[in-house]
Amino acid sequence: MTVSVPEKESFSLSAFLISDAPARFLLSWVAGFVDTAAFISLFGIFTAHVTGNIALAGSAFASSDPLTTLLRLSMLPIFMLSVMGTSLLGRLCRKRRWAVLPVLLSAEAIALAIFIMVGLQYFSTLIIDAQDDLMFPIAATGVMAMGIQNALMKEAASSFTGYFPTTVMTGNFTQFTIDLVQYFSAKLSKQTEEAKAEAAEAIVKLKRTSPLLVGFFLGGTGAAYFVPSAEFWCLSMPLLIVSMLAVAAYIQAAKTQNV
């Protein structure tokens, strides 16, 4: 009598790339890189962390600088329109039974490519004369790209183990700190079964948030290093990563459909 042994599942690079931890890390890296690169290049405009523009608008308003105030506030409706468009695209995908994640990643890759092209066209002039009318089209296209990524994490949450924000780290860092408290509180208490379960639960949560924080930090550090030497060309790195994730998501979606 022969006993059939199940074949060991072979490693799939595409499946690995869009699995939780790598996707968290890579998309957070992209957001950190793009946000820092834009902040440096566009004289203090956020693209991923757009609510930071409200604080900067308030500062500009207090300094009696209406044009700068208007420029920063204008990023908010652009961000909202980008999120709205992404949400509608996600709804269309579900209605047509298309895979949401690859479509939205492709949309982000296209938006990043437009951001780079617009930036390359205006950036050299912007260095010489930092005019708001030159900054607006560059900043607007960058905010649109990051707006897509913000909405993508909500619309394609079913592709992962739940929703996780990759563009704003305040909530993630708060959760990371709370989970650290839970872990050490459980470890320092009497080692009951309940305490062991709490510590194990905290470890699982810490593993979810750690790639986000590390990715965003490394992305921001990379941008600070590459922007002075490569200028807007350095944004081809985030574009490459998002495109790679989109291809991996398409491959996995095709495999799922063929099963």
C-alpha positions in Angstrom: 0.0 0.0 0.0 1.5 3.4 -1.0 0.9 6.5 1.0 0.7 9.7 -1.1 2.7 12.5 0.4 1.5 16.0 -0.4 3.9 18.0 -2.5 5.7 20.8 -0.7 4.4 24.1 -2.0 7.1 25.9 -4.1 8.2 29.4 -3.2 6.4 32.1 -5.2 8.0 35.5 -5.4 4.7 37.2 -6.5 2.9 35.6 -3.5 5.6 36.7 -1.2 5.7 40.3 -2.4 2.0 40.9 -1.8 1.8 39.0 1.4 1.2 41.1 4.6 4.6 41.9 5.9 6.5 42.5 2.6 3.6 44.6 1.3 3.4 46.6 4.5 7.1 47.3 4.4 7.3 48.2 0.7 4.3 50.4 0.5 5.3 52.2 3.7 8.8 52.6 2.2 7.2 54.2 -0.9 5.1 56.6 1.1 8.0 57.6 3.3 10.2 58.1 0.2 7.6 60.1 -1.8 6.6 62.3 1.2 10.1 63.2 2.2 11.2 63.7 -1.4 8.3 66.1 -2.1 8.8 67.9 1.3 12.4 68.6 0.4 11.9 69.4 -3.3 8.7 71.4 -2.9 9.8 73.6 0.0 7.7 71.9 2.7 4.6 70.4 1.0 3.4 67.0 2.2 2.1 64.5 -0.4 1.3 61.4 1.8 0.7 63.1 5.2 -1.6 65.8 3.7 -3.1 66.9 7.0 0.4 68.3 7.8 -0.4 70.9 5.1 -3.2 72.3 7.3 -0.6 73.1 10.0 1.7 74.7 7.4 -1.2 76.6 5.9 -2.0 78.0 9.4 1.6 79.0 9.7 1.6 80.7 6.3 -1.7 82.5 7.1 -0.2 83.8 10.4 2.7 85.1 8.4 0.3 87.0 6.0 1.3 84.8 3.1 -2.1 84.2 1.3 -0.6 82.5 -1.8 1.3 79.9 0.2 -1.7 79.4 2.4 -3.9 78.7 -0.6 -1.4 76.4 -2.2 -1.2 74.2 0.9 -5.0 74.2 1.5 -5.6 73.3 -2.2 -3.9 70.0 -1.6 -6.8 68.9 0.6 -9.5 68.8 -2.1 -7.1 67.3 -4.6 -6.4 64.5 -2.1 -10.2 64.0 -1.6 -10.8 63.8 -5.3 -8.0 61.3 -5.6 -9.5 59.1 -2.8 -13.0 59.4 -4.4 -11.7 58.3 -7.8 -9.8 55.4 -6.2 -12.9 54.3 -4.2 -15.1 54.5 -7.3 -12.5 52.4 -9.2 -12.5 49.9 -6.4 -16.3 49.6 -6.5 -16.1 49.2 -10.3 -13.6 46.4 -9.9 -15.8 44.5 -7.4 -18.9 45.0 -9.6 -17.1 43.6 -12.7 -15.4 40.9 -10.5 -11.9 42.2 -11.3 -9.1 41.8 -8.8 -9.0 45.1 -6.9 -5.4 45.1 -5.7 -3.6 44.9 -9.0 -5.9 47.5 -10.7 -5.3 50.0 -7.9 -1.6 49.4 -7.7 -1.5 50.0 -11.5 -3.4 53.3 -11.0 -0.8 54.3 -8.4 2.1 53.4 -10.6 0.5 55.6 -13.5 0.0 58.5 -11.0 3.6 58.2 -9.8 4.9 58.2 -13.4 2.9 61.4 -14.1 4.3 62.9 -10.9 7.8 62.2 -12.1 7.2 63.6 -15.6 5.6 66.8 -14.3 8.3 67.2 -11.7 11.1 66.8 -14.3 9.5 69.4 -16.5 9.2 72.1 -13.8 11.8 71.3 -11.1 14.8 72.9 -12.7 12.9 76.2 -13.0 11.5 75.8 -9.5 15.0 75.7 -8.0 15.8 79.1 -9.5 12.4 80.7 -8.8 10.2 79.0 -6.1 6.9 80.2 -7.5 3.6 78.8 -6.2 2.3 78.4 -9.8 5.2 76.0 -10.6 4.8 74.1 -7.3 1.1 73.5 -7.7 1.1 71.0 -10.6 4.0 69.0 -9.1 2.5 68.9 -5.7 -1.0 68.1 -7.0 0.2 65.1 -9.0 2.2 63.8 -6.0 -0.8 64.2 -3.7 -3.0 62.3 -6.2 -0.5 59.4 -6.3 -0.4 59.2 -2.5 -4.2 59.7 -2.3 -4.5 56.5 -4.4 -2.3 54.6 -2.0 -4.3 55.9 1.0 -7.5 54.7 -0.5 -5.9 51.5 -1.9 -5.3 50.2 1.7 -9.0 50.5 2.4 -10.4 49.3 -0.9 -8.1 46.3 -1.1 -8.0 45.4 2.6 -9.6 42.0 1.8 -6.3 41.2 -0.1 -4.5 41.3 3.3 -5.3 40.4 6.9 -7.3 43.6 7.4 -6.6 47.3 6.9 -3.3 48.8 7.7 -2.3 52.5 6.9 1.0 52.9 5.1 1.1 56.6 4.6 0.7 58.1 8.1 2.6 56.6 10.9 1.1 58.4 13.9 -1.6 55.7 14.4 0.8 52.9 13.8 3.3 54.3 16.2 0.6 54.7 18.8 -0.5 51.1 18.3 3.1 49.9 18.5 3.6 51.7 21.8 0.4 50.2 23.3 1.4 46.7 22.2 4.8 47.2 23.8 3.0 48.1 27.1 0.8 45.0 26.7 3.8 42.7 26.1 6.0 43.9 29.0 3.0 44.1 31.4 2.2 40.5 30.6 5.9 39.4 30.9 6.4 41.2 34.2 3.2 39.9 35.7 2.7 36.4 37.1 3.1 33.9 34.3 -0.4 32.7 34.2 -2.0 31.3 31.0 -3.9 34.6 30.6 -0.6 36.6 30.8 1.1 34.3 28.3 -1.8 34.7 25.9 -1.6 38.5 26.2 2.1 38.4 25.5 1.6 36.2 22.4 -1.1 38.5 21.2 1.1 41.5 21.6 3.9 39.9 19.6 1.5 39.2 16.7 0.4 42.9 16.8 4.0 44.1 17.0 4.9 42.0 13.9 2.1 43.8 12.0 3.2 47.3 12.8 7.0 46.9 12.8 7.3 46.6 9.0 5.2 49.8 8.6 7.4 51.9 10.9 10.7 50.5 9.6 9.6 50.9 5.9 8.5 54.5 6.3 11.7 55.5 8.2 14.0 53.8 5.6 12.0 55.4 2.8 12.3 58.9 4.2 16.0 58.3 4.9 16.5 57.1 1.3 14.8 60.2 -0.1 16.9 62.5 2.0 20.0 60.8 0.7 19.0 60.6 -3.0 17.1 63.9 -3.7 20.2 66.2 -3.5 22.0 64.1 -6.1 19.3 62.6 -8.3 16.6 65.2 -7.9 13.2 64.1 -9.3 14.8 61.1 -11.0 15.1 59.4 -7.6 11.3 58.9 -7.6 11.8 56.2 -10.2 12.6 53.9 -7.3 9.1 54.1 -5.7 7.6 53.8 -9.2 9.6 50.6 -9.7 8.5 49.1 -6.4 4.8 49.9 -7.0 5.0 48.5 -10.5 6.6 45.4 -9.2 3.9 45.0 -6.7 1.2 45.5 -9.4 2.8 42.8 -11.6 3.0 40.4 -8.6 -0.7 41.1 -7.7 -1.8 40.4 -11.3 0.1 37.1 -11.3 -1.5 36.0 -8.1 -4.9 37.1 -9.3 -4.5 35.0 -12.5 -3.4 32.0 -10.4 -6.5 32.4 -8.2 -8.8 32.5 -11.2 -7.2 29.4 -12.7 -7.7 27.4 -9.5 
